[in-house]
Amino acid sequence: MGDKVIISCALTGVLTDPKRFPVPVTPAQMATEARAAFDQGAAIMHVHFRRQEPGKGHLPSWEPKVAVEIMDAIRSACPGVILNQSTGHRGPDYQAPLDCLRAVRPEVAACNAGTLNYLKINSDGSWSWPPGIFDNAPPKIKDFLDVMVDTNTQPEFECFDTGIVRSVEMYVRNGMYKGLPKYNFVMGVASGQPADVDLLPILLRLIVKGAPWQVTAIGRAEIWKLHRRAAELGGHMRTGLEDTFYLPDGKMAVSNGQLIAALAAIARETGRSIASPAEARAMMGLKA
């Protein structure tokens, strides 16, 4: 299955306003969008949870009950799908994401592998949002990894910059993580590593030998050639309404299914075939 590519769909993101963009919020909406992506080849759904009260759908939720309802709805809509839970959380009190991990027991979960200044600037020089820190110190990372051991969850190491990529190998050497790490190169966040095809070969030199990897490309037109290069180099692929709203032709996407269809087409053009959920499970060493 060396030519097989595993496609992930990032369904909704953390703060995108559903009043402005077509992102799913409710369990039923999440299930519908997941099915659309599933039908186009996505074997993994990367899931953020949103608050369910009227007018609050743009805000994250860490209520275990909400998390379970959303994940159960997606499982029902997409038989055999692999669920990947987001765990991103700022600040010193991150008990709620750990509680959600224990409640959901997902097969895969994000492990944010390092700290990043989270910045974006407008054309006039003003900040797009108040500058902040996405804090992921080693003790926090270890707490998440320890819970993932308890829940039999495979971590996906989210790497927003080159130093974070390099840190993952240290976590393995230190014993914080046992096994071959799975890398997710997040490329295109304004204060992180750019969505630049020339950077990708450098990142591949920094990972643990033989480790699987994928690219999460954030942006607009520039991301599609990065997806193509990732496919050519043997990586796995991710897109969805968390990562972009723009199709390769520049038109706005209105569903995750459209984005996954475009990604799958690129993979096939490079000679890759799309892994089914069962094939993805075997490739990742997950239970059937």
Backbone bond lengths (Angstrom), bond angles and torsions (degrees), N, CA, C in turn:
res aa  C-N    CA-C-N  psi(-1)  N-CA   C-N-CA  omega(-1)  CA-C   N-CA-C  phi
1 M - - - 1.471 - - 1.521 111.14 -
2 G 1.339 116.93 26.62 1.450 119.89 -176.64 1.504 114.37 -63.54
3 D 1.341 117.45 -24.78 1.459 119.47 -179.46 1.517 112.21 -91.74
4 K 1.321 117.33 1.51 1.458 121.30 -177.23 1.527 110.53 -79.90
5 V 1.303 116.21 137.64 1.455 121.44 175.30 1.526 109.13 -114.37
6 I 1.314 115.11 133.45 1.470 121.12 175.68 1.517 108.10 -91.63
7 I 1.321 116.11 125.19 1.452 121.12 -179.81 1.526 110.02 -105.69
8 S 1.329 115.38 129.42 1.467 122.63 175.32 1.516 109.69 -108.92
9 C 1.321 115.32 146.38 1.460 121.20 174.43 1.519 109.73 -117.18
10 A 1.331 116.41 123.77 1.470 122.63 175.53 1.518 107.13 -94.79
11 L 1.320 116.53 102.66 1.455 121.94 -162.02 1.517 115.27 -70.90
12 T 1.347 117.95 -37.31 1.466 116.32 -167.95 1.514 115.94 -146.27
13 G 1.316 120.33 -28.40 1.460 120.65 -178.43 1.510 112.79 83.23
14 V 1.338 114.63 -175.21 1.460 119.38 -168.44 1.522 114.12 -98.84
15 L 1.330 119.21 -35.41 1.475 120.59 -172.99 1.528 114.18 -133.59
16 T 1.323 119.45 0.30 1.460 120.73 -176.51 1.526 110.17 -59.83
17 D 1.312 116.25 131.85 1.455 122.23 -174.29 1.530 110.38 -79.41
18 P 1.335 118.83 117.40 1.467 120.57 -179.92 1.525 113.12 -67.20
19 K 1.335 118.06 -12.98 1.460 120.09 174.87 1.525 111.47 -76.06
20 R 1.330 116.84 -19.99 1.463 121.55 -177.79 1.526 112.98 -108.44
21 F 1.329 116.88 -27.79 1.461 121.10 -174.70 1.529 109.36 -133.72
22 P 1.346 116.90 155.03 1.474 120.24 -173.48 1.524 113.82 -82.23
23 V 1.326 117.41 54.32 1.464 120.35 -178.81 1.527 110.68 -95.13
24 P 1.318 117.58 141.02 1.466 120.58 178.90 1.521 112.10 -76.91
25 V 1.328 115.53 150.51 1.463 121.88 -178.40 1.527 111.31 -130.11
26 T 1.331 117.07 -53.62 1.465 121.12 -174.94 1.528 110.46 -75.69
27 P 1.330 117.20 161.69 1.470 118.72 175.89 1.525 112.80 -54.72
28 A 1.331 117.74 -41.17 1.467 120.13 -179.99 1.525 110.99 -65.31
29 Q 1.325 117.42 -42.75 1.464 120.71 178.19 1.526 111.46 -64.81
30 M 1.314 116.32 -41.61 1.459 120.13 179.16 1.531 110.40 -62.91
31 A 1.334 116.06 -41.03 1.458 119.92 179.26 1.521 111.40 -64.94
32 T 1.319 116.94 -41.76 1.463 120.71 179.82 1.517 111.55 -63.67
33 E 1.328 116.51 -45.75 1.463 120.52 179.76 1.533 111.20 -67.80
34 A 1.329 116.55 -37.85 1.457 119.51 177.46 1.529 110.61 -62.62
35 R 1.339 116.68 -41.74 1.464 119.80 -179.89 1.529 110.81 -63.97
36 A 1.314 116.87 -39.45 1.468 119.86 178.49 1.522 110.80 -61.54
37 A 1.334 116.95 -41.18 1.464 121.22 178.23 1.521 111.34 -70.92
38 F 1.313 116.49 -40.46 1.465 123.57 179.14 1.527 110.29 -58.80
39 D 1.313 116.01 -43.83 1.469 120.69 -178.65 1.526 112.18 -65.69
40 Q 1.340 116.90 -22.67 1.467 120.85 -179.61 1.530 112.54 -96.60
41 G 1.336 117.35 0.84 1.453 119.07 173.35 1.511 117.01 121.72
42 A 1.320 119.34 0.52 1.464 120.49 179.02 1.528 109.99 -75.80
43 A 1.329 116.13 122.84 1.464 121.23 177.68 1.517 112.31 -93.91
44 I 1.348 116.49 -20.23 1.464 122.60 -177.33 1.516 108.92 -124.63
45 M 1.330 116.33 136.96 1.465 121.89 172.49 1.521 108.86 -111.77
46 H 1.336 115.48 119.29 1.466 121.64 174.80 1.524 106.80 -90.45
47 V 1.342 116.16 121.19 1.462 120.24 -164.89 1.527 111.77 -122.32
48 H 1.330 114.84 125.25 1.463 123.28 165.88 1.520 108.06 -102.32
49 F 1.313 115.87 149.62 1.463 121.25 178.98 1.525 109.57 -105.38
50 R 1.324 115.92 138.79 1.455 121.80 -179.80 1.531 110.48 -117.71
51 R 1.317 115.25 155.04 1.458 119.91 175.83 1.524 109.51 -66.52
52 Q 1.328 115.09 144.43 1.460 120.40 -171.95 1.528 113.67 -102.21
53 E 1.325 117.88 -5.63 1.467 119.39 179.63 1.529 110.15 -70.31
54 P 1.323 117.67 147.63 1.470 120.56 178.72 1.528 111.35 -53.62
55 G 1.320 115.97 132.29 1.459 121.31 178.40 1.512 115.22 79.38
56 K 1.340 118.12 1.33 1.468 121.42 -177.20 1.525 112.92 -113.75
57 G 1.330 116.73 9.25 1.450 120.35 -173.08 1.518 114.98 -68.55
58 H 1.340 117.21 -10.34 1.464 120.42 176.72 1.525 112.14 -85.28
59 L 1.315 117.46 -1.77 1.462 121.39 -176.22 1.523 111.09 -109.20
60 P 1.335 116.90 146.95 1.471 119.21 179.40 1.523 111.67 -72.13
61 S 1.319 114.38 153.40 1.463 121.81 174.39 1.518 108.81 -122.16
62 W 1.331 115.14 137.90 1.458 120.37 171.46 1.525 110.26 -121.65
63 E 1.316 115.98 33.49 1.460 121.66 175.17 1.525 108.37 -83.31
64 P 1.320 119.01 117.89 1.467 119.79 -179.49 1.520 113.67 -53.78
65 K 1.337 117.49 -35.73 1.466 119.86 -179.68 1.525 110.51 -63.32
66 V 1.327 116.90 -43.11 1.466 121.22 177.65 1.521 110.07 -63.34
67 A 1.329 116.45 -43.73 1.460 120.84 -179.36 1.522 111.35 -59.48
68 V 1.317 116.77 -45.93 1.463 120.94 -178.66 1.530 110.44 -65.66
69 E 1.330 117.59 -42.13 1.465 119.85 -179.86 1.532 111.28 -61.84
70 I 1.320 116.95 -42.03 1.461 120.30 -179.93 1.527 110.47 -66.65
71 M 1.318 117.00 -47.79 1.460 119.76 -178.86 1.530 111.70 -64.17
72 D 1.311 117.72 -39.93 1.470 120.37 178.29 1.524 111.09 -63.45
73 A 1.332 116.90 -38.82 1.464 120.38 178.98 1.526 110.75 -64.25
74 I 1.338 116.67 -41.24 1.464 120.11 179.50 1.527 110.49 -67.29
75 R 1.325 117.12 -42.57 1.466 120.07 178.33 1.524 111.25 -59.45
76 S 1.322 116.52 -42.35 1.460 120.03 -179.29 1.523 111.86 -65.20
77 A 1.328 115.99 -37.19 1.463 120.33 -177.98 1.517 112.61 -77.20
78 C 1.321 117.57 -25.18 1.471 122.15 -172.15 1.526 109.57 -131.35
79 P 1.319 118.27 81.04 1.470 120.20 -176.71 1.531 111.75 -57.44
80 G 1.320 115.13 128.63 1.454 121.15 177.75 1.513 115.27 85.82
81 V 1.333 117.66 -3.00 1.460 120.33 -177.76 1.526 110.98 -62.12
82 I 1.332 116.81 151.22 1.459 123.26 175.79 1.523 107.74 -97.43
83 L 1.318 116.34 128.97 1.460 121.22 -177.81 1.525 110.70 -101.68
84 N 1.324 114.73 132.14 1.466 123.52 -179.16 1.523 107.21 -122.61
85 Q 1.318 116.83 113.03 1.466 121.33 -176.20 1.522 111.63 -91.06
86 S 1.312 116.67 131.22 1.458 120.99 169.75 1.524 109.63 -68.05
87 T 1.332 116.12 146.98 1.466 120.39 176.66 1.527 112.06 -131.00
88 G 1.346 117.40 6.16 1.451 119.83 -174.77 1.516 113.18 -61.19
89 H 1.334 115.94 126.69 1.466 120.49 -175.68 1.526 108.22 -156.25
90 R 1.314 116.10 128.46 1.468 119.91 178.84 1.514 111.17 -89.59
91 G 1.325 115.09 151.93 1.456 120.55 173.07 1.514 113.56 97.19
92 P 1.336 115.89 170.28 1.460 120.62 -173.21 1.519 114.61 -78.31
93 D 1.335 118.27 -18.61 1.464 120.79 -178.57 1.525 109.06 -100.90
94 Y 1.318 117.09 95.35 1.457 122.21 -178.05 1.532 111.42 -116.50
95 Q 1.344 115.02 27.61 1.460 119.35 179.75 1.527 111.58 -63.82
96 A 1.346 117.23 -35.69 1.467 120.08 -176.22 1.525 112.69 -61.74
97 P 1.343 120.16 -46.22 1.469 118.45 175.42 1.532 113.40 -60.83
98 L 1.344 116.41 -34.98 1.462 119.17 176.76 1.530 110.38 -65.89
99 D 1.333 116.81 -38.08 1.468 120.48 177.55 1.523 110.89 -64.00
100 C 1.335 116.52 -38.58 1.466 119.60 178.21 1.524 110.71 -66.28
101 L 1.332 117.24 -40.47 1.460 119.71 176.24 1.525 110.90 -57.99
102 R 1.305 116.45 -44.68 1.466 119.70 -178.99 1.531 111.67 -67.12
103 A 1.326 116.93 -33.75 1.463 120.24 -179.65 1.522 111.54 -74.46
104 V 1.331 117.21 -42.25 1.467 121.52 -174.83 1.520 111.79 -84.15
105 R 1.332 117.17 -38.58 1.462 123.47 -174.46 1.539 110.57 51.96
106 P 1.331 117.03 57.30 1.467 119.60 -177.71 1.519 111.06 -69.95
107 E 1.318 116.01 157.36 1.457 119.73 178.21 1.516 111.80 -70.28
108 V 1.333 116.87 -30.73 1.462 123.18 -179.40 1.527 107.64 -135.84
109 A 1.326 117.00 148.93 1.464 120.72 173.66 1.516 109.28 -148.32
110 A 1.309 115.21 148.76 1.459 120.78 175.94 1.516 109.99 -66.34
111 C 1.331 115.38 136.29 1.458 121.32 170.05 1.522 106.05 -122.19
112 N 1.317 116.63 100.16 1.464 121.40 -177.64 1.518 108.43 -69.66
113 A 1.340 115.31 114.11 1.460 120.70 -160.13 1.518 114.88 -92.38
114 G 1.332 118.58 6.16 1.458 120.16 178.17 1.509 111.47 -176.77
115 T 1.321 115.13 168.81 1.468 122.64 -176.34 1.524 110.60 -88.48
116 L 1.337 115.35 145.14 1.464 121.70 -177.98 1.522 109.71 -141.12
117 N 1.349 117.47 134.36 1.459 120.02 164.61 1.529 107.37 -67.08
118 Y 1.320 116.90 119.34 1.461 119.85 -174.42 1.525 108.66 -99.34
119 L 1.338 115.51 100.14 1.460 122.18 -170.08 1.527 110.80 -130.65
120 K 1.317 114.60 150.77 1.460 121.58 167.33 1.517 107.23 -153.20
121 I 1.342 115.54 142.09 1.458 119.20 -174.61 1.525 110.26 -124.16
122 N 1.325 115.81 145.67 1.462 121.93 178.88 1.528 110.87 -85.64
123 S 1.309 116.28 169.08 1.463 121.00 -177.82 1.528 112.37 -62.71
124 D 1.330 117.35 -24.96 1.461 120.23 179.77 1.527 112.77 -89.91
125 G 1.339 117.32 5.57 1.456 121.26 178.68 1.510 115.04 90.97
126 S 1.312 117.71 -5.11 1.473 120.02 177.94 1.523 109.68 -81.97
127 W 1.321 115.83 157.54 1.457 120.70 178.77 1.525 109.97 -75.07
128 S 1.332 115.71 138.24 1.466 119.99 176.07 1.520 111.62 -69.65
129 W 1.315 116.39 -28.82 1.462 123.08 173.25 1.522 106.82 -150.70
130 P 1.312 119.26 163.64 1.465 120.31 -179.87 1.528 110.42 -57.97
131 P 1.337 118.23 127.27 1.469 119.92 179.85 1.518 111.19 -55.34
132 G 1.320 115.15 137.77 1.452 119.35 -177.81 1.513 111.47 -147.14
133 I 1.305 115.46 176.91 1.461 122.85 -179.91 1.517 108.56 -118.47
134 F 1.324 115.79 127.32 1.458 121.36 170.25 1.518 105.52 -90.66
135 D 1.333 114.99 94.87 1.457 121.69 -167.51 1.531 111.33 -88.57
136 N 1.320 114.54 122.05 1.467 121.37 178.76 1.522 108.54 -141.93
137 A 1.320 114.92 74.71 1.459 120.91 178.99 1.531 110.01 -75.99
138 P 1.334 118.65 158.19 1.464 120.99 -177.90 1.536 115.22 -52.59
139 P 1.362 120.49 -41.04 1.473 117.38 177.98 1.529 112.84 -61.70
140 K 1.324 116.87 -37.14 1.466 120.59 177.32 1.530 110.07 -65.80
141 I 1.321 116.23 -45.48 1.466 120.49 179.38 1.525 109.90 -59.27
142 K 1.330 117.13 -42.56 1.464 120.16 -179.61 1.520 111.24 -64.08
143 D 1.330 117.74 -38.40 1.464 119.99 177.78 1.527 110.78 -60.15
144 F 1.319 116.94 -43.08 1.462 119.61 178.20 1.525 110.61 -65.99
145 L 1.328 117.28 -43.47 1.463 119.64 -179.76 1.523 111.43 -63.07
146 D 1.323 117.71 -37.60 1.464 120.77 -179.98 1.527 110.87 -65.35
147 V 1.331 116.81 -41.36 1.468 119.03 178.05 1.530 110.12 -67.30
148 M 1.320 117.18 -36.91 1.474 119.65 178.67 1.521 111.37 -63.35
149 V 1.318 117.60 -32.27 1.463 120.12 173.75 1.525 109.32 -63.21
150 D 1.333 116.60 -45.25 1.470 121.36 -178.75 1.525 112.05 -63.58
151 T 1.332 117.45 -34.38 1.469 121.12 -176.70 1.529 112.85 -95.64
152 N 1.342 116.06 4.69 1.467 121.15 -178.57 1.524 110.94 56.47
153 T 1.333 115.03 45.75 1.460 123.15 -177.95 1.524 109.58 -108.34
154 Q 1.315 116.75 132.90 1.460 121.31 178.43 1.526 109.72 -84.82
155 P 1.330 118.82 122.24 1.467 119.66 179.48 1.523 111.53 -75.54
156 E 1.306 114.47 143.74 1.465 121.97 170.67 1.524 105.79 -112.80
157 F 1.320 116.92 112.71 1.460 120.93 -173.53 1.532 109.96 -79.03
158 E 1.341 114.96 109.49 1.461 121.36 -177.66 1.531 108.20 -83.53
159 C 1.329 115.77 119.05 1.462 121.55 -174.19 1.522 109.70 -118.25
160 F 1.329 116.44 110.82 1.455 122.47 -175.51 1.524 112.95 -94.44
161 D 1.332 116.76 -9.41 1.462 120.20 -179.46 1.525 108.89 -156.41
162 T 1.331 115.73 166.64 1.458 119.55 -173.82 1.529 112.57 -64.59
163 G 1.330 116.77 -36.75 1.460 118.96 178.07 1.514 112.13 -64.24
164 I 1.322 116.72 -32.37 1.465 120.51 177.21 1.523 109.49 -69.50
165 V 1.324 117.09 -40.72 1.469 120.04 175.38 1.526 109.89 -55.98
166 R 1.308 116.59 -46.33 1.468 120.79 -178.07 1.529 111.72 -66.00
167 S 1.330 116.97 -30.58 1.464 120.59 -178.20 1.523 112.43 -66.52
168 V 1.325 117.02 -31.24 1.470 119.93 -176.15 1.525 110.70 -58.60
169 E 1.328 116.90 -41.02 1.461 120.00 178.63 1.530 110.67 -61.90
170 M 1.336 117.14 -33.41 1.467 120.17 177.81 1.522 110.83 -68.94
171 Y 1.333 118.01 -35.93 1.467 120.32 177.67 1.526 110.21 -62.55
172 V 1.326 116.03 -37.18 1.464 119.85 177.87 1.520 110.20 -68.26
173 R 1.321 117.27 -47.31 1.466 120.63 -178.73 1.522 111.70 -63.54
174 N 1.338 116.78 -33.81 1.457 121.79 -179.55 1.523 112.56 -76.59
175 G 1.313 117.85 -15.44 1.458 121.57 -178.04 1.511 114.16 90.66
176 M 1.347 117.41 3.21 1.468 119.20 176.03 1.524 111.31 -62.57
177 Y 1.347 115.32 -32.15 1.466 120.15 176.45 1.514 108.39 -133.00
178 K 1.315 116.15 132.75 1.455 121.95 179.11 1.521 108.71 -109.71
179 G 1.306 115.30 122.44 1.455 119.82 -180.00 1.519 110.55 126.02
180 L 1.318 115.18 -175.21 1.454 121.67 179.95 1.522 108.12 -88.17
181 P 1.335 118.81 117.99 1.466 119.84 -175.68 1.526 111.66 -73.07
182 K 1.320 114.89 149.77 1.463 121.42 173.05 1.521 107.83 -103.51
183 Y 1.333 116.70 123.59 1.464 122.11 -176.79 1.528 110.93 -98.38
184 N 1.319 115.06 141.39 1.462 121.78 168.90 1.526 107.05 -122.79
185 F 1.338 116.83 107.27 1.461 121.38 177.65 1.531 108.30 -80.11
186 V 1.324 115.67 106.77 1.465 120.50 176.62 1.524 106.99 -88.06
187 M 1.322 116.34 114.37 1.459 121.52 -171.43 1.525 109.51 -126.58
188 G 1.341 115.74 127.62 1.449 120.02 178.66 1.511 115.19 118.30
189 V 1.347 118.32 -10.54 1.459 119.52 171.01 1.527 107.73 -63.42
190 A 1.328 117.88 133.82 1.469 121.54 -168.39 1.527 113.28 -56.04
191 S 1.328 118.23 -35.39 1.458 120.92 -178.60 1.526 112.45 -102.99
192 G 1.315 116.83 13.14 1.456 121.68 176.64 1.517 110.64 -115.71
193 Q 1.325 115.94 -157.95 1.461 119.04 -178.99 1.535 110.16 -72.48
194 P 1.325 117.99 140.98 1.459 121.37 -174.68 1.530 112.30 -74.51
195 A 1.312 114.49 160.50 1.469 121.06 175.04 1.519 108.32 -82.32
196 D 1.316 115.83 72.54 1.454 123.74 -170.75 1.525 109.36 -122.28
197 V 1.327 116.82 121.23 1.469 119.78 -177.98 1.523 111.89 -61.01
198 D 1.321 118.02 -28.75 1.460 120.64 -178.35 1.523 112.62 -71.55
199 L 1.321 117.03 -19.50 1.460 120.43 179.36 1.526 111.57 -79.56
200 L 1.319 116.64 -26.95 1.458 119.87 -172.36 1.535 113.53 -58.16
201 P 1.328 120.71 -46.50 1.475 119.11 177.94 1.529 113.33 -60.84
202 I 1.313 117.16 -30.93 1.468 120.38 177.68 1.524 109.77 -67.38
203 L 1.330 116.90 -45.47 1.458 120.61 179.03 1.525 110.86 -59.38
204 L 1.314 116.70 -38.06 1.463 119.92 -178.73 1.522 111.94 -66.89
205 R 1.314 117.28 -24.03 1.463 119.90 176.46 1.534 111.86 -77.09
206 L 1.321 117.19 -14.03 1.459 121.39 -174.39 1.528 113.75 -98.05
207 I 1.325 117.72 -7.96 1.460 119.25 -175.04 1.524 111.33 -89.80
208 V 1.319 115.22 163.69 1.465 121.04 174.35 1.529 108.17 -61.37
209 K 1.310 116.53 134.11 1.458 121.04 -175.81 1.523 111.44 -56.83
210 G 1.324 115.07 129.42 1.461 120.60 177.04 1.515 114.79 84.35
211 A 1.327 117.63 -0.49 1.457 120.19 -176.97 1.529 111.01 -74.41
212 P 1.333 118.09 141.13 1.459 120.61 175.24 1.527 110.73 -73.20
213 W 1.327 115.53 153.62 1.464 119.50 -177.36 1.524 110.18 -150.47
214 Q 1.304 114.28 159.11 1.461 120.78 174.40 1.516 108.72 -143.51
215 V 1.318 115.24 165.55 1.458 121.69 176.64 1.522 109.26 -113.96
216 T 1.325 115.76 131.86 1.454 123.17 166.18 1.522 106.34 -108.28
217 A 1.328 116.28 112.55 1.465 121.44 -175.27 1.521 109.86 -105.23
218 I 1.332 115.76 120.25 1.462 123.00 -178.12 1.521 108.71 -103.62
219 G 1.323 117.78 125.50 1.455 118.68 177.02 1.510 112.93 149.52
220 R 1.347 115.69 -149.45 1.464 121.52 -176.16 1.526 109.94 -121.49
221 A 1.320 117.15 -116.61 1.464 121.43 -174.15 1.522 112.18 -62.50
222 E 1.353 117.03 -34.43 1.459 120.12 -173.23 1.527 113.46 -67.55
223 I 1.324 116.97 -18.99 1.465 118.66 -174.13 1.521 113.30 -73.80
224 W 1.327 117.49 -25.52 1.460 119.00 -171.02 1.523 112.48 -72.22
225 K 1.318 118.02 -34.65 1.467 118.02 175.54 1.529 110.94 -72.24
226 L 1.327 116.98 -26.57 1.466 120.09 174.47 1.527 110.25 -68.75
227 H 1.332 116.94 -42.43 1.467 119.84 175.10 1.530 110.37 -57.61
228 R 1.320 116.50 -43.96 1.463 120.26 -178.86 1.539 110.76 -61.79
229 R 1.327 115.64 -43.85 1.470 118.77 -179.44 1.519 110.81 -65.32
230 A 1.323 117.57 -38.66 1.467 120.27 176.99 1.527 110.46 -60.13
231 A 1.329 116.65 -42.81 1.463 120.13 178.16 1.517 111.08 -63.38
232 E 1.314 117.14 -42.00 1.469 121.21 -179.72 1.524 112.13 -63.37
233 L 1.336 116.42 -33.45 1.458 121.35 -176.64 1.524 113.38 -89.02
234 G 1.342 116.97 1.15 1.454 120.15 175.37 1.514 115.18 94.72
235 G 1.326 117.90 11.00 1.456 120.38 -179.64 1.513 112.68 -83.74
236 H 1.316 114.78 167.78 1.453 121.24 172.85 1.535 108.28 -92.18
237 M 1.330 116.63 169.06 1.460 119.83 -164.68 1.525 110.91 -132.91
238 R 1.347 115.08 148.04 1.462 120.53 177.98 1.512 109.68 -144.67
239 T 1.332 115.14 140.47 1.454 121.34 166.46 1.523 108.24 -153.84
240 G 1.309 116.36 -177.19 1.460 121.88 -178.91 1.514 109.82 148.28
241 L 1.312 115.37 174.99 1.459 120.54 -175.17 1.524 113.26 -68.74
242 E 1.327 118.61 -10.38 1.461 119.69 169.60 1.524 110.69 -71.44
243 D 1.336 116.67 -33.82 1.459 121.63 -168.71 1.523 113.85 -95.97
244 T 1.311 117.35 -33.21 1.472 121.17 -177.36 1.519 109.97 -159.91
245 F 1.323 115.43 157.14 1.464 121.29 171.35 1.518 111.15 -114.10
246 Y 1.328 117.42 8.58 1.459 120.37 -169.51 1.526 111.80 -120.04
247 L 1.309 115.73 129.45 1.454 123.89 175.54 1.528 110.03 -79.02
248 P 1.330 118.43 166.72 1.470 119.72 -178.52 1.519 114.41 -57.34
249 D 1.339 118.17 -28.65 1.466 119.99 179.33 1.520 113.15 -84.75
250 G 1.326 117.21 4.41 1.457 121.27 178.51 1.505 114.77 90.73
251 K 1.326 117.67 -8.80 1.455 120.31 178.93 1.527 110.50 -74.52
252 M 1.325 115.11 153.52 1.463 120.33 177.57 1.524 110.17 -73.77
253 A 1.322 115.94 133.71 1.460 120.80 173.51 1.531 109.25 -80.43
254 V 1.303 115.67 144.82 1.462 119.99 176.81 1.520 111.46 -113.44
255 S 1.340 117.00 -2.60 1.456 119.17 178.14 1.520 109.87 -153.62
256 N 1.320 114.78 157.80 1.455 120.57 174.64 1.525 111.49 -64.78
257 G 1.330 116.32 -31.71 1.453 119.58 179.86 1.518 112.64 -59.12
258 Q 1.326 116.96 -39.44 1.465 120.65 178.64 1.528 111.00 -62.49
259 L 1.312 116.64 -44.22 1.461 120.68 -178.44 1.527 111.48 -66.43
260 I 1.324 116.95 -41.96 1.461 119.92 179.56 1.529 110.58 -67.02
261 A 1.327 117.25 -37.86 1.465 119.75 177.12 1.527 110.59 -60.42
262 A 1.330 117.39 -42.02 1.461 121.21 178.96 1.517 111.00 -65.36
263 L 1.335 116.94 -40.87 1.467 120.87 179.76 1.524 110.74 -65.86
264 A 1.338 116.94 -43.76 1.459 120.79 179.69 1.527 110.95 -62.82
265 A 1.323 116.75 -36.95 1.461 120.41 178.56 1.523 110.94 -62.54
266 I 1.318 116.94 -42.57 1.464 120.65 177.45 1.519 110.59 -62.59
267 A 1.327 116.62 -43.79 1.467 119.59 179.60 1.527 110.56 -58.57
268 R 1.319 117.07 -45.12 1.466 120.13 -179.09 1.523 111.56 -66.33
269 E 1.326 117.06 -35.44 1.467 120.45 178.69 1.529 111.84 -63.69
270 T 1.327 117.02 -26.28 1.467 120.75 179.33 1.529 111.98 -90.77
271 G 1.320 117.01 3.89 1.458 120.82 178.61 1.505 114.91 92.82
272 R 1.327 118.01 5.65 1.459 121.54 178.68 1.527 109.51 -89.56
273 S 1.304 116.87 150.65 1.458 121.40 171.13 1.521 108.94 -110.35
274 I 1.317 116.43 158.97 1.465 122.14 -171.15 1.519 110.19 -91.33
275 A 1.315 116.80 125.34 1.461 121.32 179.29 1.521 110.55 -72.48
276 S 1.315 115.91 131.74 1.457 120.59 171.41 1.527 108.76 -71.59
277 P 1.330 117.60 165.95 1.471 117.90 175.66 1.529 113.06 -55.34
278 A 1.337 117.02 -40.58 1.466 119.20 179.47 1.524 111.24 -65.18
279 E 1.325 116.78 -41.87 1.467 119.94 177.47 1.521 110.93 -65.68
280 A 1.328 116.72 -39.46 1.465 120.16 178.66 1.521 110.90 -63.08
281 R 1.324 116.94 -40.62 1.456 120.49 178.08 1.528 110.58 -59.14
282 A 1.336 115.60 -46.06 1.464 119.40 -179.52 1.521 110.85 -63.30
283 M 1.338 117.41 -42.39 1.448 120.99 -179.52 1.522 111.67 -64.66
284 M 1.324 117.13 -33.24 1.461 122.10 -176.40 1.519 113.02 -92.04
285 G 1.317 117.34 -6.86 1.454 120.71 -178.82 1.508 113.80 74.11
286 L 1.343 116.65 29.03 1.455 121.99 178.54 1.525 110.55 -92.68
287 K 1.310 116.44 161.80 1.467 120.53 177.50 1.522 109.94 -65.68
288 A 1.317 115.89 144.24 1.477 120.49 178.42 1.517 110.03 -70.86
